[in-house]
Amino acid sequence: MKIVDATFLQSAQSIADSPDPNVAEVAFLGRSNVGKSSLLNTLTNRKGLAKSSSTPGKTQLINYFNIKFKTSNEEMPYLFARFVDLPGFGYAKVSKGLKKDWNRNLTNYLEQRPCLQIFVHLIDSRHPSLDIDKNVDEFLSSIKRGDQIIIHAFTKTDKLKQNDLAKLKIEYPNGIFISNLKKKGMDSLQNAITEHLFGNQVF
């Protein structure tokens, strides 16, 4: 199974103006400048699908993308899901009022979105033990329903020395290790997503 099409659907400020929750969703979240947009573009093989910026914290909306998967089953040739690019967290240079609204809308989405099936928590592999990421993990674990999973994806692994990467893999045996530059880890991430979403429908 592989992604054969990915298109931007819409942006939303909150779940109130989000699309109907009628398709399984995969939320990508991480601290600002962790490489969310770049990963989405590489994963979907759609350059420019998700807008990346050199300015941390620029993404302030919830961005929805329709994803189409090709199977090898003639009776069910395609399966569908929705990827969700969430605002980066942990960026201080926004107004207090905006940050309060931003955080509330992000939390409401994570807690209340009924079709949300997977949290993909992106973590900078060079800084895997930051308090902010630990706090996010604790929060996700506290709200996670029985039908949801958390995937830990470590970005920018091409910037690590091989021995540091080996240590990271030992410390996080269930992690997925990503390099957008070298396009490493994308198959592992996509497989983890499709296996949870589609189960025995994966062909």
For each residue, the residues with C-beta under 8 A, 3 or more apart:
1: 69 70 71 72 79 190 194 198 202 203
2: 69 70 190
3: 6 43 44 45 67 68 69 70 190
4: 68 69 70 78
5: 66 67 68
6: 3 44 45 46 49 65 66 67 68 83
7: 49 65 66
8: 49 63 64 65
9: 19 64 65 66 82
10: 18 19 63 64
11: 61 62 63 64
12: 15 16 17 18 19 61 62 64
13: 16 17 61 62 105
14: 17 18 62 105 108 109
15: 12 18 105 108 109 112 113
16: 12 13
17: 12 13 14
18: 10 12 14 15 21 62 64 109 113
19: 9 10 12 22 64 82
20:
21: 18 25 113 114 115
22: 19 115
23: 66 80 81 82 115
24: 81 82 115 117 197
25: 21 64 81 82 83 84 113 115 116 117 118
26: 81 82 83 84 117 118 120 193 197
27: 84 86 109 110 113 116 118 119 120
28: 36 39 40 83 84 85 86 120 122
29: 36 86 89 106 110 119 120 121 122 136
30: 34 35 36 88 89 121 122 123 124 133 155
31: 34 88 89 90 91 124 130 132 133 136
32: 56 57 88 89 90 91
33: 56 88
34: 30 31 88 122 123 124 155
35: 30 38 39 52 122 124 155 156 178 180
36: 28 29 30 39 40 50 59 85 86 88 122
37: 40 41 50 51 52 53 59 85
38: 35 41 42 50 52 180
39: 28 35 36 42 43 122 153 155 178 180
40: 28 36 37 43 44 49 50 65 83 85
41: 37 38 44 45 46 47 48 49 50 52 180
42: 38 39 45 180 183 186
43: 3 39 40 186 189 190
44: 3 6 40 41 49 65 67 83
45: 3 6 41 42
46: 6 41 49
47: 41
48: 41 51
49: 6 7 8 40 41 44 46 65
50: 36 37 38 40 41 63 65 85
51: 37 48 59
52: 35 37 38 41
53: 37 56 58 59
54:
55: 58
56: 32 33 53 88 91
57: 32 60 87 88 91 93 94
58: 53 55
59: 36 37 51 53 63 85 87 88
60: 57 87 94 98 102
61: 11 12 13 87
62: 11 12 13 14 18 84 85 86 87 105 106 109
63: 8 10 11 50 59 84 85
64: 8 9 10 11 12 18 19 25 82 83 84
65: 6 7 8 9 40 44 49 50 82 83 84 85
66: 5 6 7 9 23 80 82
67: 3 5 6 44 80 81 82 83
68: 3 4 5 6 78 79 80
69: 1 2 3 4 78 79 80 81 194 198
70: 1 2 3 4 77 78
71: 1 76 77 78 79 201 202 203
72: 1 203
73: 76 77 203
74: 77
75:
76: 71 73 79 201 203
77: 70 71 73 74
78: 4 68 69 70 71
79: 1 68 69 71 76 194 197 198 201
80: 23 66 67 68 69
81: 23 24 25 26 67 69 193 197
82: 9 19 23 24 25 26 64 65 66 67 115
83: 6 25 26 28 40 44 64 65 67
84: 25 26 27 28 62 63 64 65 109 116
85: 28 36 37 40 50 59 62 63 65
86: 27 28 29 36 62 106 109
87: 57 59 60 61 62 102 106
88: 30 31 32 33 34 36 56 57 59 91
89: 29 30 31 32 103 106 132 136
90: 31 32 132
91: 31 32 56 57 88 94
92:
93: 57
94: 57 60 91 98 99 102
95: 98 99
96: 99 100
97: 100 101
98: 60 94 95 101 102
99: 94 95 96 102 103
100: 96 97 103 104
101: 97 98 104 105
102: 60 87 94 98 99 105 106
103: 89 99 100 106 107
104: 100 101 107 108
105: 13 14 15 62 101 102 108 109
106: 29 62 86 87 89 102 103 109 110
107: 103 104 110 111
108: 14 15 104 105 111 112
109: 14 15 18 27 62 84 86 105 106 112 113 116
110: 27 29 106 107 113 116 119 139 140 143
111: 107 108 143
112: 15 108 109
113: 15 18 21 25 27 109 110 116
114: 21
115: 21 22 23 24 25 82
116: 25 27 84 109 110 113 119 148
117: 24 25 26 147 148 149 196 197
118: 25 26 27 148 149 150 151 193 196 197
119: 27 29 110 116 140 144 148 149 150 151
120: 26 27 28 29 151 153 189 193
121: 29 30 133 136 137 140 150 151 152 153
122: 28 29 30 34 35 36 39 153 154 155 178
123: 30 34 127 128 133 152 153 154 155
124: 30 31 34 35 127 128 130 154 155 156
125: 128 154 155 156 157 159 160 165 168 177 178
126: 156 159 160
127: 123 124 130
128: 123 124 125 133 154 168 171 172
129: 133 134
130: 31 124 127 133 134
131: 134 135
132: 31 89 90 135 136
133: 30 31 121 123 128 129 130 136 137
134: 129 130 131 137 138
135: 131 132 138 139
136: 29 31 89 121 132 133 139 140
137: 121 133 134 140 141 150 152
138: 134 135 141 142
139: 110 135 136 142 143
140: 110 119 121 136 137 143 144 150
141: 137 138 144 150
142: 138 139
143: 110 111 139 140
144: 119 140 141 148 149 150
145: 148
146:
147: 117
148: 116 117 118 119 144 145
149: 117 118 119 144 196
150: 118 119 121 137 140 141 144
151: 118 119 120 121 176 189 192 193
152: 121 123 137 172 174 175 176
153: 39 120 121 122 123 175 176 177 178 185 189
154: 122 123 124 125 128 157 168 172 175 176 177 178
155: 30 34 35 39 122 123 124 125 178 179 180
156: 35 124 125 126 159 160 178 179 180
157: 125 154 160 165 168 177 178 179 184 185
158: 179 181 182 184
159: 125 126 156
160: 125 126 156 157 164 165 168
161: 164 165
162: 165 166
163: 166 167
164: 160 161 167 168
165: 125 157 160 161 162 168 169 177
166: 162 163 169 170
167: 163 164 170 171
168: 125 128 154 157 160 164 165 171 172 175 177
169: 165 166 172 173 175 177
170: 166 167 173
171: 128 167 168
172: 128 152 154 168 169 175
173: 169 170
174: 152
175: 152 153 154 168 169 172
176: 151 152 153 154 185 188 189 192
177: 125 153 154 157 165 168 169 184 185 188
178: 35 39 122 125 153 154 155 156 157 184 185 186 189
179: 155 156 157 158 182 183 184 185
180: 35 38 39 41 42 155 156 183
181: 158
182: 158 179
183: 42 179 180 186
184: 157 158 177 178 179
185: 153 157 176 177 178 179 188 189
186: 42 43 178 183 189 190
187: 190 191
188: 176 177 185 191 192
189: 43 120 151 153 176 178 185 186 192 193
190: 1 2 3 43 186 187 193 194
191: 187 188 194 195
192: 151 176 188 189 195 196
193: 26 81 118 120 151 189 190 196 197
194: 1 69 79 190 191 197 198 202
195: 191 192 198 199 202
196: 117 118 149 192 193 199
197: 24 26 79 81 117 118 193 194
198: 1 69 79 194 195 201 202
199: 195 196 202
200:
201: 71 76 79 198
202: 1 71 194 195 198 199
203: 1 71 72 73 76
